[in-house]
């Protein structure tokens, strides 16, 4: 039993989620884990049932409130938003966000919903997003906005269409094209042909090239199997696919926390996940932490694939341990979701040690206690055996979601987490030969230096700006941050470091050359540009340069590639929205 002071501090931390001065800066699981670790009042080496028992004794109530819909709250948010409309673009963006939140608070079927869309129409018009303004106008009229106010919307509509006729569209102009530019795998159309799975010494499974690839080859464009939104951005991202909600913001009709990019995602989420989360979403948002958030989602997704038959799901899990699997053996042209899930369930852990076991146990126990307060979930797990299964399987899926994560694919979307069936096969390298980029529900992998037949294909687990530390101690810190405490890549291997010292790069590239290369990527979208290819061949070789200047230039190239990717995906989303305007 913990000391009274520890128990009090634990309770304070949990209530601070909504009652603290700055609740959005609090990471409750991490803070509570740190408290338990330092206090010495709890044996961290115990099993997950001991963690559950500790929380049951000392209180596991997350104080975040899951409030009911309230038109008064919606009106208050709209008033706040309106006061920002005539100010700076950043404040207009905040107004746009507040109008969106007001829609989530508004009672379905009332004029408050339409008023929120009308406000977003005005904000989009102010920002020059004329296509999006037209969509919001349409939604306002469809959702009960009073007809006496329609003349104002009509004036906005006329002005938007006039501006678009004159070419004032953010959809206009060339954007980089980062679609697959090599022959695709016939059974996996979103993956390049000539890539196989192989057991890589020290890593476990990994991807190996069966042919040569060159810089600029786009070898993967994958959508996530499952995704989760992190605390703090829940109103800006789709709760199901994590795409920015933009104009077609669709709220859950029953809670104020879940929001979607369209009706399809709302229906899919309700079918697989949200029916177990509705009413406790605010609490879950407060305790979720990166890839661990996917653990319970993967559990309920699997249960749904077994048609909600808990006994059959339990039987499958007990009879199928993690002996190994290969997602590349599936036929994605006619994908069986259950088979894809089984591949995740049976994936074998890599030989490296999982460093966050204690933390995972705590987060799993806290999720268990929170989910069991949801009536549908409580009714589902009526026996102790069923509850234990829910807890242990959630922990297992949390661990594997974290292990199979490809880290932070880009510095542009740090507030979502996903599981990708195929991309999970990529292993890390501090000096990778590909760049993984994620934004708005799309993951793309681009070759950044030549890959020879038989070589492993690797990705960085952190954005380029965080890589290539100059000193060994910085590398060690980076390794802990990036979840690879014992990195085995060429840069970190002591034997390979000698080769790095012996192989200095002599080529130089000027800052002017770098600017031309970045301009080629971002503005023209020409990844086959001869200057870019020459640069890649000369500077992105087998080993990283020792000079900090070259490291920075390589990072600049990769950051430029990331910007090109964001432009590419944003254009896809924008054009899709424009078609419905």
PyMOL commands that set and color helices and strands:
alter all, ss='L'
color gray80, all
select helices_A, chain A and resi 4-19+23-25+28-39+48-58+71-82+89-105+111-127+130-142+147-165+263-272+274-276+281-287+290-305+310-319+327-329+332-334+337-346+357-371+375-380+384-403+423-425+464-466+472-481+494-502+511-524+530-539+548-579
alter helices_A, ss='H'
color red, helices_A
select strands_A, chain A and resi 184-185+188-192+195-200+204-209+218-222+226-229+250-251+259-260+416-419+427-428+434-439+442-447+456-459
alter strands_A, ss='S'
color yellow, strands_A
deselect
rebuild
show_as cartoon
